[in-house]
Every structure is written in C-alpha cells, then in structure tokens.
Amino acid sequence: MSEREQHTPPLPAPSLWPIGFAIGIACVLVGLVVSTAALVIGLVVTLVFGGLWVRDLAGKRPPAVAAAPKPAMATEADLNATTDRATFLSLATVGVGGLIGAGVTLPALGFGVLPSFVGDRVETKEVDLGPISNFPEGQYVIATYLEDPDLGEVTRRTAFVRNNGRTEAGEPSFTTIFSRCVHLGCPVQPNGPIDEEARQEVNGVELRPVLAASFGCPCHGGLYDSEGNRNAGPPVRSLDRYEFSIRNGNLILGRLFSVGDVDGTGAKARISKYYRAYPGVHVDGIEKWLYPIPTPGSTS
Amino acid sequence: MAKSTRRQQLEAVALYPVDWLEERSGLVGYTKWFLFRKVPHDISWAQTLGAATLTAFIVQAVTGVVLAFYYKPDPASAYASVQNITEEVTLGWLVRGMHKWGASVFIILMFFHMARTFLFGAYKYPRELNWIIGVLLLALGMLEGFTGYLLPWDNTAYWATVVGINLNATAPFAGPFLAQFLQGGLDIGPDTLAKFYALHMLLIPGAIMALIGLHLYLVVRLGVTSPPWSSSSAGRPRPETDGSRQGLIREPGTPASDGGQE
C-alpha cells in the first residue's frame, strides 16, 4: 500500500498556460465562423500556449513536497527517475491519444454543427405568383404555393398579397405578408370571408381572394391588423414580409424579411425592415439586444 | 448429508459453464455484486419505480429498434411508412402503439421515481451525484419525446415541432442558433426530419444508456435508502470513516447509535 502511494505523481504546479490554450481554442472556434484571420491567430495562440504548457509539465518538476511525508524506501533520485519516466509516458499517451481523438472528433463535430451556424442550408427561392392582373386593387389574395416542389408538401407556404395600386412616385406597390405568426410560427389566418368561387390556380400557385380586415393566429390568439401590425396577443413584432419584384408583368416573391412595425397603410406605408428573424425574436426596442447576431443565412 | 454420486455429477455438469465463465472473466461475481445485495427491511413498492422506469426504457429501446426496420426518415415517405407500419405490417400496430404509449409511460414513471426520491430524501448525501444524473436523464428523456414527436410526419407532428423549435429560438443570444441547429435551416425541411431521427435513435439513447449505467452503478454502490420513517438505515458501509462521521452509515440491521440518526 505504502509503495503505491510513493508512486503517486506529484501534482503539477498551477499554471496560466492552460488558460491561454483555452482562449486559443475559443478563438479558433469563433474564427471558424467569423473570419480566417481570427482562425489563424487562434491556431497560433493555441500552439504557443499548448507548447508552453507541455514544456511546463514535462520539463520542470515541482518540489515533491506532497509525496515526501513518508520515508522513502528508495533513494530520492531513484524515485524521481521512476516517476519522471512514468509521467512522460502517461503524458505522451494522453497527448498522442488526444491528438488522434481531436483529429477524429473536430471534423465530425464541425460537420454536425457548423452548417447551421454559417447558413449553409438556407437559400431563397423566388416564387412566381403569375400576372399582377390577378390581384385586384385594395383586396388581399391568399397565395399558397410549394417553395420547392421536389421536396413536396413540407415546403408549402402561404402569402397574403394585396395590390396597393401605385405609390406617389408611380411605382407599383404590393403588401406581401408571410403567413407565419411571429409568436411561434403557427399559420396565421385572414379574418374575413374567402371568395372560393374566384379561386384560381396559376403555375401551381393557388390564389383565393379574401376580405381580410385583420389576421388571427389560432394557436395562442395573436391578432394583427390589415398591415400586419400586432394588435393583441403574444407576438413581439409585425408579420414578416417578402421582398417583391415585377418581371414581365408577373409578381415575383423574393427574400423574406422581418418587420418592426408599419406606419401608415397601403402604398403610403412606411415599413421598418430588419433581417429575417425567428418568430418570437425581438427586432426592435430594448429587447433586441438579447439577440445581437443576425440569424445565419438571413443576411445573404 | 452425503449427496448421491449421480447428484454430484449433475451439479458438476451444471456448474461447469458458470465456473468456466467466472474463472475467465469474473462476470459471475460482478453479477452477484450487482443483483444480490442487502436492502432495508422496510422498503415497499415505492422503491420499485426506478426499476419500472428502466423497464419502460427497455421497452422503448426494443420497440424502437423494430420500428426502425420499417420506418423511412425522408419527407416523401415518412408518413406513408408509418401508415404502412400501422396498417400493413403484422403486429405493426401493436409495436407502434407500445412505442407511442410507452413514451408517455416512461416520462410519467420518471416523474414518479423523482418524486419518490425527493420525498424520501434519497437525494441527500452521499447520493447527490445520482440525483444530478437523474436530472440529466429526465432532460434527455424529454428530448427523446420532442425529437420522436416529429417522426410520424403528420400535421400535428409538423406544427408542434415548428412551435417547439421556435420556442427554442426565443432564448436570448443562443436561441436562434439552437433553432437553426435543430432544423438545419430557416424552416423545417428534410434536414430536420433526418436530424431528429438521428438524434432520436442514436445520440440521445446512447447518452441515456450510458447515464443509466452510471445511475445503476451508484445505486448498487451506495445502496437503497430506507424510508424516512425507518428505524434503521441501509447501504454498504463506507470504505473509510473518520471520527466525526462515525455511525452515519451502518451495516444494515445494526441498531442506530446515539447522534448517528440521519
């Protein structure tokens, strides 16, 4: 028993190198997302501090006070020689094993996690809603379409589109609201009768005119006015909208963006526009500081 | 009492494989250590909730593996494959039902088990670590519920997961990234289904099994707690006791010493 205790390696003295090493690793991880320069700096810091740490552990031995209290059977020199070799071998095993482990784990972990953090799988698909003559002025039309027909029903989306005529500058104006509630993402419904007889289908897009005075969410009672501003319930901002363009007389829906609030109505509306955020995420007011980084993929 | 020669021969034949295994692995000894241990004399059905929870988990694991034979985790065929399991495959309805209802049973039993542990004070020294592991198991069990709910790929599954992921997104700072990790994009899509399937049947069950192993090891090492009204306490004797703690943990069955009452 006492012999085993003598072989206990003395604890290494406290050192700052591991902290520098950790900072380096953190810098590498941030750099992987943010910039190559930070990545390189992080690598250098990691290597430098890692090297210092290893040199510290392997080279200088702390005074063996802790291991000393019992009289040693062997001479101290023998003891040191034994523990040194054992310590070196343990460190070498841990070090080489760690390197191999990191070589396997880091790529796998990066593959598992990073695509979501760099916006890899986010792309905007434009949607052609057909000729703008299908959109009577001043009335909402429910446009339902498949964002990616290959993927099927899971990409079914609904937009509420209202032709506002022309702006003061003579540009065509449309209100293009995305149907997902900005509380937790349920499908918002227009409050008003749907004119099912005027239903038509244009290039796979279903169009149904509706007299929508407001929009309501069935899940938790969020209520929005006809411009998508929150009237009541838990939503934290106005309904998201699409960017739109008109090409060859067809209305094209583009990228989605989030809306703080809408001032005014129809063609005269002033919209405070933000990068698309998740439902429930504040884009304005003091709470926006809780979500400082735009969602990956929303800015491109 | 002398045994007949024939009986001795029979015993030798029966015990030979056991001895063979024990001599080469020590597994028989470990199994005895695991199974045949002293418990307080006044335990009741309440102490079986942990074993019941374990059974529920094993049911989930077994039925889950079998369901995976027939389930297809891609958006085009997931719903149809679940319908196929329910309607066409022999006994598919039963196994799917066991997995579906067993999931609720598992969660409910975890809560009952936790309540028993809490009310009996079984989380106290030296069992704090086991409580912590139990809390991790509870969280992982809930994650199993969350990821499994999407897999039938019907409207309930879809919209519940939309709401669940967006709930995650509202967490300050990390929320949007967490949501994006979970659904692999800005909206639920094929990546979400595949990812939830992998989490549901590989990552989380693996973690749960590892933690259950640790949980059970600690139960065996520390022993079963007596009920709070018990006159005796149980557990293996501590390997070393210093003077101040003397008497805190006793051999089962020995009378309580003064000042040593837990």
Interface residues (C-beta under 8 A of the other chain):
Chain A: V113 P115 S116 F117 G119 R121 V122 L151 G152 E153 V154 T155 L184 G185 C186 P187 C219 R276 A277 Y278 P279 G280 V281 L290 Y291 P292 I293 T295 P296 G297 S298
Chain B: P75 A76 Y158 W159 V162 V163 I165 N166 L167 A169 T170 P172 F173 G175 P176 F177 A179 Q180 F181 G184 G185 L186 D187 I188 G189 P190 D191
